[in-house]
Amino acid sequence: MSNLDIQSNPLLQSLAVESTKPLQGSDELGQDAFLQLMIAQLKNQDPLSPQENGEFIAQLAQFSSVEGITNLNSSMGDLVNEFRSSRALEASALVGQLVEISSNTARLPEDGELSGTVELPASTERLQITVESMLGEVLRVEELEAQAAGDVQFRWDGLDSNNVAQAPGTYRVRANAIIGGESVEVPVRLAANVNSVSIGTDNSMTLNVDGVGQVPIDDVRRFL
């Protein structure tokens, strides 16, 4: 395809200047400006040496490509905005909900009950659940009988070993199981409230969990 000879044609120079005014700060030629230049070229071509059909078709194909890319960009922008709106709606629905995450710390709420799950990799002869303050003070120890492998749910009523109610705050829970005659510390999942949700620029969702902090939504093991 032959190049447009803008420099040698005053009309084309004028069109080029006018068409690029809305595009200051960009090196791209919009589809409207492209079409104006192509029409101006047809009007001002040499009658004795008109543009060949092949060149004209090539220019039309180029214009069609520019228009297609513009429409595609617009459609993709609409899709991204719709996805972000959907994620924001999903995030707002999670605020105030209880979630269970892989953490041995959580906040004892005002109602004085903290729940969770112990993950047993194998059956155990005895399971011991210990509740501690964040300073390491042992507040309550629960001894459970033999348990099969899998998830074992538990609840702490907020009372210490002397039946004294503990103040709302963050506490630590540990679990030890007797497996094969040895005491092994096993993973714990605790339930906590979702205080807020944030969405990153990559549309990733992060939960601000009470007593735990920021947790990626993929780390949530169960919604309660």
C-alpha positions in Angstrom: 0.0 0.0 0.0 1.3 3.4 -0.9 1.9 6.0 1.8 -0.3 9.1 2.0 1.7 12.1 0.8 0.6 14.5 3.5 3.5 16.9 3.3 2.9 17.8 -0.4 -0.8 18.4 0.0 -2.0 21.5 2.0 -5.5 20.0 2.5 -4.1 16.7 3.8 -1.9 18.7 6.2 -4.9 20.6 7.5 -6.9 17.4 8.0 -4.0 15.7 9.7 -3.7 18.6 12.1 -7.4 18.8 12.9 -7.8 15.0 13.3 -5.0 14.8 15.8 -6.2 17.6 18.1 -8.3 15.3 20.3 -5.5 12.8 20.5 -2.9 15.0 22.1 -0.5 12.9 24.2 -1.1 9.9 21.9 0.8 8.7 18.9 -2.1 6.6 17.6 -4.4 7.7 14.7 -8.1 7.3 15.6 -10.5 5.6 13.1 -12.3 8.9 12.4 -9.1 10.7 11.5 -8.0 7.7 9.4 -11.2 7.8 7.5 -11.0 11.5 6.9 -7.4 11.2 5.5 -8.4 8.3 3.3 -11.4 10.3 1.8 -9.2 13.4 1.4 -6.7 11.2 -0.5 -9.4 10.0 -2.9 -10.6 13.6 -3.5 -7.2 14.9 -4.2 -5.6 12.1 -6.2 -4.3 12.8 -9.6 -7.1 12.0 -12.2 -4.5 10.9 -14.7 -3.0 8.4 -12.1 -5.8 7.3 -9.8 -5.2 5.0 -7.0 -5.2 1.3 -7.9 -8.1 -0.9 -6.7 -5.7 -3.1 -4.7 -4.3 -0.2 -2.8 -7.8 1.1 -2.0 -9.0 -2.3 -0.8 -5.9 -2.5 1.4 -6.7 0.8 2.9 -10.3 -0.3 3.6 -9.0 -3.5 5.2 -6.7 -1.4 7.4 -9.6 0.9 8.4 -11.7 -2.2 9.2 -9.0 -3.6 11.4 -8.7 -0.3 13.3 -12.4 -0.2 13.8 -12.5 -3.8 15.0 -9.7 -3.3 17.5 -11.5 -0.2 18.8 -14.8 -2.1 19.3 -12.9 -5.0 20.9 -11.2 -2.7 23.4 -14.6 -1.2 24.2 -16.2 -4.6 24.8 -13.3 -5.8 26.9 -13.5 -2.6 29.0 -17.2 -3.2 29.6 -16.5 -6.8 30.6 -13.8 -5.8 33.0 -16.1 -3.2 34.6 -18.9 -5.8 34.9 -16.5 -8.3 36.5 -15.2 -5.7 39.0 -18.8 -4.8 40.0 -19.6 -8.5 40.5 -16.5 -8.9 42.7 -17.4 -5.8 44.7 -20.9 -7.2 45.3 -19.5 -10.6 46.3 -17.1 -8.8 48.7 -19.8 -6.8 50.4 -21.8 -10.0 51.1 -18.8 -11.5 53.0 -18.6 -8.6 55.5 -19.9 -9.8 58.9 -19.8 -13.5 58.0 -17.9 -16.2 59.9 -15.2 -18.0 58.1 -12.9 -20.8 59.2 -9.2 -20.4 58.3 -6.0 -22.3 59.0 -4.9 -20.3 62.1 -4.4 -21.1 65.7 -5.3 -17.5 66.8 -8.7 -15.9 66.7 -10.7 -13.3 68.6 -13.1 -14.4 71.3 -16.3 -12.4 70.5 -18.7 -10.6 72.9 -20.9 -13.7 73.1 -18.0 -15.6 74.7 -17.7 -18.5 72.3 -14.9 -19.5 70.0 -15.2 -22.5 67.7 -12.9 -24.4 65.4 -11.7 -27.6 63.9 -8.8 -29.9 64.6 -7.3 -31.7 61.6 -6.3 -35.2 62.6 -4.0 -36.9 60.0 -4.6 -40.3 61.7 -6.7 -41.8 64.5 -5.6 -40.8 68.0 -5.8 -42.4 71.4 -6.3 -39.0 73.0 -6.8 -35.5 71.9 -5.8 -32.5 74.0 -7.0 -28.9 73.2 -5.3 -26.1 75.0 -6.4 -22.4 75.1 -3.8 -19.8 75.9 -3.6 -16.1 76.2 -1.4 -14.2 73.7 1.2 -14.0 76.5 1.4 -17.8 76.7 -0.7 -18.3 79.8 -2.6 -21.6 79.8 -6.3 -20.8 80.4 -8.1 -24.1 79.7 -7.2 -27.6 78.8 -9.8 -30.0 77.3 -9.1 -33.8 77.1 -11.0 -35.7 74.5 -11.3 -39.4 74.1 -10.0 -41.4 71.1 -10.9 -39.8 67.8 -10.9 -41.1 64.2 -8.8 -39.5 61.5 -10.3 -36.4 59.9 -11.9 -33.2 61.2 -12.9 -32.9 64.9 -14.9 -29.8 65.7 -14.7 -28.1 69.1 -16.0 -25.0 71.0 -14.6 -22.9 73.8 -17.2 -21.2 75.9 -14.8 -18.5 77.0 -14.3 -19.8 80.5 -10.9 -20.7 82.0 -10.2 -23.8 84.2 -11.7 -21.9 87.2 -14.9 -21.1 85.3 -14.0 -17.4 85.1 -15.2 -15.7 81.9 -12.4 -14.3 79.8 -12.6 -10.9 78.2 -13.2 -10.5 74.5 -9.9 -10.5 72.7 -7.4 -12.6 70.7 -6.5 -16.1 72.0 -4.4 -19.0 70.8 -5.6 -22.6 70.5 -3.2 -25.6 70.3 -4.1 -29.2 69.7 -1.9 -32.3 70.6 -2.8 -35.8 69.7 -1.3 -39.1 70.7 -0.5 -40.9 67.5 1.5 -44.1 67.5 2.3 -43.6 71.1 3.8 -40.1 70.6 2.4 -36.6 71.3 2.1 -34.7 68.0 0.9 -31.1 67.5 -1.8 -31.1 64.8 -3.2 -28.3 62.7 -6.1 -26.1 63.9 -8.7 -24.1 62.0 -10.5 -21.3 63.9 -13.7 -19.4 63.1 -13.5 -15.6 62.9 -15.6 -12.7 61.7 -14.9 -10.9 58.4 -14.5 -7.2 59.3 -13.9 -5.9 55.8 -12.9 -7.0 52.3 -10.5 -5.4 49.8 -10.1 -6.0 46.1 -6.7 -5.5 44.5 -5.9 -4.1 41.1 -5.6 -7.6 39.9 -9.1 -8.3 41.2 -7.8 -10.6 44.0 -9.9 -10.5 47.1 -8.4 -10.2 50.6 -10.4 -10.6 53.8 -9.6 -8.6 57.0 -10.4 -11.2 59.6 -11.1 -10.2 63.2 -8.1 -11.2 65.4 -6.1 -12.5 62.5 -5.5 -9.8 60.0 -5.4 -9.9 56.2 -6.2 -13.3 54.7 -6.5 -14.2 50.9 -9.9 -15.5 50.2 -8.3 -18.7 48.8 -7.1 -19.5 52.3 -10.7 -19.7 53.7 -11.4 -23.4 54.5 -15.1 -23.1 55.3 -17.9 -20.5 55.3 -20.1 -20.8 58.4 
